[in-house]
Amino acid sequence: MKRSAAALLAPILLAAACGQRSGPESGSLGREDVATMALEVPRPKSKDLALLLENPYLAGRGAALKVERVQDLKVLAQPDPLHAPIREPLYGAVDSSPAAPPELSPGRGGVTFVDVVSQEAIDLSLDEAVFRQIGEELRALGMDRPSTEVTGALPDVPKNLSGGVDNRLRQGIQDLVGQHSWPESTLAYVGAYGRGSGTLIGNRLVLTAAHVMMDPSGATTWGTVVPRLDTLDTSTGTQIEPYGSVTMTSGTFPTAFWSKGCYTANAPGDCLLYDWYVMILPADPWGSPSPGYMGYAWGTDADFNSWPSYGGGYPACYGSGPIPPDCAAGDGDYTLRRDKQGSNFKTCTTFSFAQPSSTWPYAGENGQVDHRCDTSPGNSGGGVWAYDYTVVATTVQHTFLTPTYGGRGPRVTADAASYFSYLRSTYP
């Protein structure tokens, strides 16, 4: 029997109680972390960042996670999250800029941390080798696993392509899918500057797309997460939110998304690789029952193509691309849909890989993965998951390849998964 996240974190929390980390209420940075900052770097006010820097897994590991720059964050007023506009990225030619930001030394990766409460944007550098080691230690504890016990692999139904046929079906309350059904409960609607989809990968963590969170100037907004959102009454538009809605306090994403100008309307083509964002929710965000969360996994290109893959999200009933066949006015924009075929969930396959990159978190791997999950605007940020409910990629762009269609997005790598596990251990 796999242990819960709370059980896995017990030794960490005990260490914190014994003085190995500052109390979360103080919001202070540990002495060792402050000492690693350059003198000209101001001290961040972010309490969420303080927890990240004081995680006991950094103890004795020097400047494994270092603050490089602190800036004021331009925070936009949050729009009505259920009526945020669709924002689709337009990627241009592949960027030929250096593989790593020039200010980072070899072997260090760049992550950006934004805190909408303190209104700060903090650029961090991490020691890639150290974080791989931390990731393996956390993996041995099962930190990358989903929140529910999984009994074996999912049935591998034939891997046919979409073939121009949209197989998405509503997974709503009206379709007799239980209000608290799992894994549907882990698939969330995301409303921020844009609207999209996301996957809970921790009790307080939601993996989505960075372009959903920012406007074309790079300003961000407060993002709201609604797990298992469904339209209850199509005549009135009344929504059902079995777990309520929760607004993030902070978030984190690859620094390359900013340094390469990926938030702009016409972004370089390799921006797709960095178009992911982890929303961090406040402590104890859910009541009982909680929605739970998926795990995350990585592998080679051959591994990806051997795993049955599945997809779902909150596609719009308008915009470019295929519209789900059962969309109705006032209905489909806020209803979860998953690929299905008959009585089995449909495997939607990954089929090609491109854009090798040495910029964190890829370490020379192909960063782009194309898949055949039926998607359209609104699916941005939604996860593609495999075998035992582990996210392996996200959707950020919709592709229309005759006679089939699907999506593409960044893959989860071992380095990204190590960072996700570190986040999960920090924000249980």
N, C-alpha and C positions, 0 to 999 in steps of 0.2 A: 504494500500500500504506500503510495507516495505521500509525503508529508505536505501539509499546507504551507503557504508562504509564511504565515505567522510562526509555525513551528520551526521552519528553516531559519528564521531571523532571530530566534530566541537567544542563541549565543552572541549575536551581534548586539542585541539590545542589552544583554547582561553586561557585555564589555562596556557599553556606553554608560550603564549605571555605575560601573566601577571607576569611572573617570577617564576613560579612553577617548571620549568625545564630549564636546560641550553640550549643554542642554539645548533642545531645539527651540525653546522659548527665547534664548538669549540672542540668537541671530549672529553670534560672534564667530569670527574665523579662528581656527586653531593657530597657535604661535608659529608652528613650523610652516604652515601655509602662508602666513603673513610674511615670514622671513624670506620666502621664495619670490615674493613679488618685487619687481623693480620699484625703486623709490618713487618714481614719477607716476606709478599706477595708483589711482585712488582706491581706497578701501570700499568694496561694494557694501551696500546696505541690505542686499537680498538675503532673507532668512532661508529660502530654499537653496540658494547657492552655498550658504554656510554649511548646511547639512551635507551637501555634495562633497565639499572640501574636507569635512571632518569625518567622513565614513571610515570606520576602523580598518577597512581593507587597504587604506593608504598608509597606515602606521608603519614607520620604518622604511618607507619607499621613496623618501626624498621628494623631489619636485615632480612626482608622477603626474599630477594634475596641477597646472599652474595658471594663474590669472595673468593674461597678457595685456588686456586693455579693458577699461570700463568707460562706457559712454551713456549719455542720457538716451532713453528710448522714447521715440515718438509713438505714443499710444493713441489710437483712434477710439472714439466712442463706439461702443459695440452696437451694431445694428440689431434689429429683431432677428435672433438667430434662426428662426424658422422661415424667414423670408430673405435671407442673405442671397445676393446674386450669384449666379454661376460665374466662376472665373477659370477659363481654360488657358493654360500656358501655350505660347507659340514659340517653339524651339527653332533656332536658325542653324547655321553651319556649325559644325563641331569646333569648339574653341581650341586654339593651339597654345594657350597660355601655359606657363610652367606647371609642372605636375603638383608642386606644393607651394603654398604662399611663401614668398621670399623671407619673411621674418621668422619662419620656423626652421629649426635645425633638423637635419636628417633624423628620421626615426620618431618624429613627433607629429601628431595629427591635430587638426584644428576643429574645435567644436564651439559653437556660440550658444550662450545661455541668455535668455531674455526673461525678465521678471516684470510682469505687468503691474504688480502691486507697488514695488519700489521704482518702477519705470526706469530700469537699467538694462543695457545690453552689454554683456560681458563676453569677451573673446577669451577662450581657454586653449591651452595646448596640453596634450596628454602624451605620455610615453607609450608608444604603441606596444612595445614588448611587454612592459609591465601590465598594461591593460589586458593583453592576451593571457598573461599568467593569472590575473584576477578573474578573468572570464572563465578559465578552466577550473579554478577553485570553486567558483559559484556554480558552474555546470555540474561539478561533482556532487553538489548539494541539491541538484535538481532545480536550480533557480530559473532555468530557461523553460521549464515545463508548464503546461496549461494547468488551470486551477482545479480541474475535475479529473477524476481517475479515468484513464483511457484503457479499454480492454482490447488490445490488439489493433491492427491496422484497419482502416476503413475499407469497405469492399471496393475492389478495383473493377468498376464497370468499364465497358469498352471505351477507348479514348478517341471518340469521333470528334471532329472539329464542329464548330458552329454551323459551317456550311451555308451561311446566309439565313439560318433559321434561329430566331431568338427563343431560347429555352428558359428565359427567366420567368419565375412564378413568384407571386406575392408570398411572403412569409409573414403575413399579418394575422392579427387576432381573428379577423373575419374568415381566415382560411383554416381555422381550427388548429393553428400552430400555437401551442401553449404560451400564455403571457410571459412565463419565466423559462421558456425552453432554452436549452443550451445546445449548440453554441450561438444560436441567434441572439442571445442576450449579450454576447461580447461584441456584436457588430453595431456600431454607433453612428448616428447622424452627428455631423460636426457643422456648427454654424459659427463663422468668424467673419473676416472681411469677405470671404466667399463662403459657399456652402459645399460640403463634400461628405465623405464617408471616413470612418476610422475603425480601428480594431483595438479593443482593450488588450494590452499585453502585460498588464499588471493592475493591481487594485486601484492605483492612482495614475497609470500611464496609458495614454492613447496614442497609437501610431497613426499618423495621417500625412497629408502632403503639405509641404512648406508653402506652395503657392496659394493654398486655401487660406493661410494665416496672414498674408501680407498684401498690401496694395502695391501698385507699380513703382512707388517711391521707396519701398522698403519699410514703411511704417506698418506696425502690427496692431492687432485689436484683441480684445478679450475674447477668447474662444469658448464656446459652450458645447458640451457633449451630452447627447441624449441616447443612451443605450436602448435598443429595441423599440425605436420610435415607430408608431403606426397611426394611420388615419382611422379613427373609430367611426366617424359619421361623415360620409362624403357630402351630405346635403348642407352641413353646417361647417365642415372643416375642423371640427373639434378633434384635437390630437389626444392619443393615449400615450402616456409616458410611464411605464410600469416601474421604472427606477428613478423617475424624476429627471431633472436636468442639472448639471453641475458645471460651473464656470472655472476654468483653469486659473492657477496663480502664476505659473511660469511655463517655460518650454525650452527645448533645446534641439539643435539641428546642425548639420555640417557647416562650418564657417565658409566653405567654398560656395555655398548658396548665396552668401552676401558678397564675398570677395570677387566673384565672377559676375556680379550683377544679375543673378538669376531671377530676381523679383521683378525685373522689367518686363514690359509687354512683349518685346522681341528678345528672348534670352538666347545665349549661346547653346548649341545643340547638346553639349555635354552636361548642361545644367540638369537634365533629366536624372543624372546619377545622384545628385545631391538634393533632390526635391522630396525630402522626407523630414518629418518634424514629430517630436514626441511631446505631447501636451502633458504637463504635470498638474494633477488635481490636488485640491486641499486634502488634509488628513481626514480619514474616515468619511469618504464622500458618499457612501451608500448606506442605506438602511438594511433591513432584512426582509427577503433574501437579497443578496448582492448579485450583480450580473456575472461575476467571475471574469476570467480572462483567458486568452489563448497563450500558447508558448511561441517560440520562434526557433528557426533552424536554418542551417546553411549547408551547402554542399557544392560539388563540382557541377559543371554543365551537364555531364552525364547523369549525375544524381538527380538533378532537377527533372530531366526528361524521363526518368524512371519512376518518379513519384506521381501518383494521382493527385491532381490539383483541383481546388475548388475556389469559387469566388462569390461575393455578394456585396451589397451596398445599397445606396439610396439614389438610384438613377432618376433623372428628371424626365418629365413627360414632354419636354420641349428641347430645342437646341439642335446642334448638329449630331449626326450619327443615328443609329437605330434606337427607336423609342420602344420600351417594353410593350408587348402586344396587348396587355391588359390595363394599360394606363388609361385613366379617365380624368377629365377636368376636375381639379380640386382634390385629386386622390393620390396619384402616383408620385408626386414630388416628395412626399414625406412617408413613404412606405418601404420597408425592407424587402428586397428581392434577392433570391438566390437562383443560380443556375440549377435547373432540375430536368430530368428526363425520365418520364414514367414515374415509377415509385422510388427511383434511386436519384440521389444527387448526381448531377452531371459533372464528370471530369472535364476540365476545360483546357488542360495541357499547356505546358510551356514548350516552345519550339525553336527559338533562336536567341542568340546571345551576342552582344556587341559592346564596343567602347571599353577596351581595357584601360584601366587608370591606375596610377600609383598614388594618387591623392587619397588620403584617408576617407573611407575605411576599406579601400579596395585592394591595396597591396599587389597591384598588377593584374587583378582579375577583371574579367568582363563585368561591367557594372549594370548594363542594360539587359533586361529580360523581356521578351515578348511572350504573350500568352493568349489563349483563345477564350478566356472568360468573357461573356457578353457584357459589354460596358457601354456607357454613354455618359454625357455630362452629369455630374453629381456623384459618380463613382470615384472621383479623384480622392486618393488617400485610402481607399478601401484595400483590404489585404487580400492576397492570394495565399491560401494555406494548403498544406499537404499532409498526407497520411494521418498522423495522430493530432490534428488540430494545432499545427505549428505554422506561423506565418513565415513565408519564404521570400515574398516580394510584395510591393505595393503598386497600385495603378496610379499613374499621373497623366497619362496621355491615351487618347482613344485612337485606334488605328482602323483603317478601312481597307482591307486587303482582299480584292476580288478573288474568289467568291465568298471569302470568309471575313470576319472582323473580330476584333478583340481589343486588347490594350497592351500597353508596355509601361514599364516603370523600373525603379531601382530594386536590386536584389538585396536580400539580407546576407551579409558576409559574417565570417567569424569575428572580425573586429567590431562590426556594428552590433552583433549579438552580445559581445563582451561588454560593450557600453550599455546596452539595454539591461543586462543583468546587474551591472553596477547601479544603474538608476533604480531598478526594482529593489535592490538591497538597501538603497538609501531612502526610498519612499514606499514603505510597505503598505 
